[in-house]
Amino acid sequence: MTVVTIGIVGITAVLLAVQMKGTRAEYGTYLVMAAGCFIFFYGVSKMESILDAMRKIQEFVKINHVYLSTLIKMIGITYIAEFCSGICKDAGYGALGTQIEIFGKLSILAVGMPIVLALMETIQGFLA
């Protein structure tokens, strides 16, 4: 599937949900959530090619595997938080969606702190 196909799936789900809004609004929400889950899991399946590319980069440039695994964790946290936040906001629970976004940002900060500390130690080593 391509981006165009995924776009068509999303637009079709939204158009059907709009049609259902007059009679059974909750079915429209479920339909959009199902399409979102389909797109989410398809996106996760694309992670394999990204992981392969990152492994090749790691072979060419001797990067510590901890840095790449941290980057992958950050990407995953971002993807999941944005996905869940979008569903909450579409369902009319914007406050909950915002809280999920904030938690995702804090999680990314927590995951990235060891790298920031390693950078500070490296800078301190150059200055000493």
C-alpha positions in Angstrom: 0.0 0.0 0.0 1.1 3.5 -0.6 0.3 6.8 1.0 -2.4 7.4 -1.5 -4.1 4.1 -0.5 -3.9 5.0 3.2 -5.3 8.4 2.4 -8.2 6.9 0.6 -8.9 4.6 3.5 -8.9 7.6 5.9 -11.1 9.8 3.7 -13.6 6.9 3.1 -13.9 6.3 6.8 -14.5 10.0 7.5 -17.1 10.3 4.7 -19.0 7.2 6.0 -18.8 8.5 9.6 -20.2 11.8 8.4 -23.1 10.0 6.8 -23.8 8.1 10.0 -23.6 11.2 12.1 -27.4 11.9 11.7 -28.6 8.4 12.8 -25.9 6.6 14.8 -23.1 9.0 15.7 -21.3 6.4 17.8 -20.9 4.1 14.9 -19.2 6.8 13.0 -16.7 7.2 15.8 -16.1 3.5 15.9 -15.6 3.4 12.2 -13.0 6.2 12.3 -11.3 4.5 15.2 -11.1 1.2 13.3 -9.7 3.0 10.2 -7.2 4.7 12.5 -6.1 1.4 14.1 -5.7 0.0 10.6 -3.5 2.9 9.5 -1.6 2.7 12.9 -0.7 -0.9 12.5 0.2 -0.5 8.9 2.6 2.3 10.0 4.1 0.1 12.6 4.8 -2.5 10.0 6.8 0.1 8.1 9.1 0.3 11.1 11.0 -2.8 9.9 12.5 -1.0 6.9 13.4 1.9 9.2 15.1 -0.4 11.6 17.1 -2.1 8.8 18.2 1.3 7.6 19.3 2.3 11.1 21.3 -0.9 11.4 23.1 -0.1 8.2 23.8 3.4 9.4 25.2 1.9 12.6 27.5 -0.3 10.6 28.9 2.6 8.5 29.2 5.1 11.3 30.3 3.4 14.6 27.4 4.7 16.7 26.7 3.3 20.1 23.6 1.1 19.8 22.1 2.8 22.9 21.7 6.0 20.9 19.8 4.3 18.1 17.6 2.3 20.4 16.8 5.6 22.3 15.9 7.2 19.0 13.6 4.3 18.1 11.9 4.6 21.5 11.3 8.3 20.9 9.8 7.7 17.5 7.5 5.0 19.0 6.4 7.2 21.9 5.7 10.1 19.5 3.7 7.9 17.1 1.6 6.2 19.8 1.0 9.5 21.7 -0.1 11.4 18.6 -2.3 8.5 17.5 -4.1 8.2 20.8 -4.4 11.9 21.3 -6.0 12.3 17.8 -8.6 9.6 18.6 -9.4 11.3 21.9 -9.8 14.7 20.2 -11.9 13.3 17.4 -14.2 11.7 19.9 -14.7 15.0 21.6 -12.4 14.5 24.6 -9.8 17.2 23.7 -8.6 17.6 27.3 -7.7 13.9 27.6 -6.0 14.1 24.2 -3.9 17.0 25.4 -2.9 15.1 28.6 -1.8 12.2 26.4 0.4 14.6 24.4 1.9 16.1 27.5 2.7 12.6 28.9 4.2 11.6 25.6 6.5 14.7 25.6 7.5 14.0 29.2 8.2 10.4 28.3 10.4 11.4 25.4 12.3 13.8 27.7 12.8 11.0 30.3 14.0 8.5 27.6 16.4 11.1 26.2 18.0 12.3 29.5 20.8 9.7 29.5 21.9 11.0 26.1 21.8 14.6 27.3 23.9 13.6 30.3 26.4 11.8 28.1 26.7 14.9 25.9 27.3 17.1 29.0 30.0 14.8 30.2 31.6 14.9 26.7 31.5 18.7 26.6 32.9 18.8 30.2 35.8 16.5 29.1 36.7 18.9 26.3 36.6 21.9 28.5 38.7 20.3 31.3 
